[in-house]
Amino acid sequence: MSDVCDVFCYDEEKVSRLKQELASYDTLGMTKIFKALADDTRAKIALMLCRTDELCVCDVANIIGTTIPNASHHLRLLRNLGLAKYRKEGKLVFYSLDDEHVKQLIWMALQHSMENKILV
């Protein structure tokens, strides 16, 4: 059984409609989100931020077992891509996920991977 069509044909109406629709989407923004979450460290950070309101950089470093500069680097990238936000309280910096959409995306990806037992 082949996973490729044996003949070349296509639905002209459907292809034309979807090409037009695709041109109206910001796929680059979507790609950036998935690229940010494709890194295991950032995915872990995002998942932990889903589990609480906010975490300081020191907490994140402790949870994922890395240095504060490394955790800060990953958190900054998540923030720059619009997935996380931060607030400063004295000498501490607290991060949280930007909004409910980000949380839903992370939870759905986790649930999907657990249901399908996606392994590397």
N, C-alpha and C positions, 0 to 999 in steps of 0.2 A: 504494500500500500504506500502510495506516494503522498507527500504533504504539499504537492504543487499541482496546479491545474494541468491536465493533459492537453488542453487546447486553450488558445488565447481568445477570450471574448469578455465583454463587460457590459454592464447596464448603463447605457449612456446617460439617461436621465438621473439616475442615482449618483453616478460619478460626477456629473456636472454640478448637481446640487451640493454635494459634499465638498467639492473643490472650492466653491464659492463660500460655503460656511467656514471651511478651514482657514481661508484667507482673512476672516474677521476675528480669529482668535489670537491671543497672545501666547503662543506656544513656547516662546523663549522664557517668559516668566514661569510657566509651568515646569519647564526643563530645569530652571535654576532651583526650584523647590526640591525636585527629586534628586538633583545633583547634591544639594546640601544634605539631604537625608540618606544618600547612598553611602556616606562615610559612616562606618560602624560606631565611632566615638560620638559623632553628632547625633546619630539615631538613638544611642543610649541616653544622651543628654536630653533630647527631645522627649523621649519616653518618660524619663524621670520628672521632667517638667510637667508632663500630663498628670502625674500622680500627686502633685501638690500645687499650691497657689504660686509659690516662688521659691527659689533657692539662691543662696549667695554663691559666689564663685568658689569659695573655699569648700562649701558643702558639695558642689558639683565635682570638684577635684577629688575629694574623699570618696564619694560614691563610685566614681568610675575608675579610681585608682591611678590618677595621673597627677602631674604637677599643676600648680595654680596657673602659671603662664600658658600651659597647653590647654587647660580648661577654658581660660579666658579667650584664647585664640578661637576656639571652636564656638564659644558663645557669641563672640563678636561677629563671626561669619553668619551664624543663625540670625543675629540681629540685622546685619547688613542686607540679608536676603528677605527681611520682613517676616521671619518666622518667630522671632523672639523680641522682647522689649526689656528694658532694664530701668531700674531706679536706683539712685544713690542715697544711702542713709549714713551720714558721717563718713567713715572710712570704708564702709562696706558697700558692695554693689550686688543688688538682687536682680535675678533674671526670672522672667515668666514667659510663657508662650504668648504670642501676639493676640490671638483670638480663638474662638471656638472652632473655626474652620480648620485651623492647624491641628488642634487636638483631635478632631474627627478623622482627619487624614491619617494621622499617626496611629490611632486606635484601629481604623479599618485595615491599614497595612499590617499591623501586628496580628489582628484576628485572622486575616487572610493567610498569612504565613503560618500561623499555628494550625489552622484548619487543613491546609494543604501540606503541612510539614515540609516546608521549603528548606532544603539543606544546601549548603555550599559544597 
